[in-house]
């Protein structure tokens, strides 16, 4: 007897503007800069096009794009060595003005 699938596989979460804005509210662990924390969570949890929208909300909220982790690295420095981060790097650089 062959097993049959009950459900379609869910490939991705829907990120409307309200969902994207929720990333601004993530509380950081102790000792982690709040701006760095939400930037990293958004990078790790969103597709590049959603991340671009998140960055617009982030900047509009007056948050710091150059926030660093405890090792003194900002998100752009960290992801610059990631193989599949080019789209994220481009939108981050655009927001940073270069």
C-alpha positions as CSV (number, residue, x, y, z in Angstrom):
1,X,0.0,0.0,0.0
2,X,1.4,3.3,-1.0
3,X,1.3,6.3,1.3
4,X,-0.2,9.5,0.0
5,X,0.5,13.0,1.1
6,X,-2.2,14.8,3.1
7,X,-0.8,18.3,2.6
8,X,1.2,20.3,0.2
9,X,4.7,21.1,1.4
10,X,5.0,24.7,2.7
11,X,8.0,26.2,1.2
12,X,8.0,29.7,2.7
13,X,6.3,32.0,5.1
14,X,4.3,34.9,3.7
15,X,6.0,38.2,4.7
16,X,3.6,41.1,4.3
17,X,4.6,44.5,5.7
18,X,3.1,43.8,9.1
19,X,5.0,40.5,9.4
20,X,8.2,42.2,8.3
21,X,7.8,44.9,11.0
22,X,7.5,42.3,13.7
23,X,11.3,41.7,13.3
24,X,11.9,45.2,14.7
25,X,10.5,44.0,18.0
26,X,12.7,41.0,18.7
27,X,14.4,41.3,22.1
28,X,18.1,40.6,22.1
29,X,19.9,38.2,24.4
30,X,21.9,39.9,27.2
31,X,25.0,41.5,25.9
32,X,23.9,41.7,22.2
33,X,23.1,45.1,20.6
34,X,19.4,45.3,19.9
35,X,19.9,46.7,16.4
36,X,22.5,44.1,15.4
37,X,20.2,41.4,16.8
38,X,17.2,42.3,14.7
39,X,19.3,42.9,11.6
40,X,20.8,39.4,11.9
41,X,17.4,37.8,12.6
42,X,16.0,39.5,9.5
43,X,18.9,38.4,7.4
44,X,18.6,34.8,8.5
45,X,14.8,34.7,8.4
46,X,13.9,36.5,5.2
47,X,14.3,36.3,1.5
48,X,16.4,39.2,0.0
49,X,13.3,41.1,-1.2
50,X,11.7,41.0,2.2
51,X,15.0,41.9,3.8
52,X,15.1,45.0,1.6
53,X,11.7,46.0,2.8
54,X,12.8,45.4,6.4
55,X,15.8,47.7,6.0
56,X,13.5,50.5,4.9
57,X,11.4,50.1,8.1
58,X,14.6,49.7,10.1
59,X,16.1,53.0,8.8
60,X,12.8,54.8,9.1
61,X,12.7,53.8,12.8
62,X,16.1,55.4,13.3
63,X,17.9,52.2,13.9
64,X,21.7,51.7,13.4
65,X,22.7,49.8,10.3
66,X,26.3,49.7,11.5
67,X,25.4,48.0,14.8
68,X,28.0,45.4,15.8
69,X,28.0,42.0,17.5
70,X,30.1,41.5,20.7
71,X,33.1,40.7,18.5
72,X,32.9,44.2,16.9
73,X,31.6,43.1,13.5
74,X,28.6,44.6,11.8
75,X,26.2,42.5,9.6
76,X,27.8,43.6,6.3
77,X,31.2,42.5,7.5
78,X,29.8,39.1,8.6
79,X,27.8,38.3,5.5
80,X,30.5,39.5,3.0
81,X,32.0,36.0,3.2
82,X,28.7,34.1,2.8
83,X,28.4,32.4,-0.6
84,X,24.7,33.2,-1.2
85,X,24.5,36.7,0.4
86,X,25.1,38.9,-2.6
87,X,21.5,40.1,-2.9
88,X,21.5,40.9,0.9
89,X,24.9,42.7,0.6
90,X,23.6,44.9,-2.3
91,X,20.5,46.1,-0.4
92,X,22.5,46.7,2.8
93,X,25.1,48.7,0.8
94,X,22.3,50.7,-0.8
95,X,20.9,51.6,2.6
96,X,24.4,52.5,3.8
97,X,24.8,54.8,0.9
98,X,27.4,53.0,-1.0
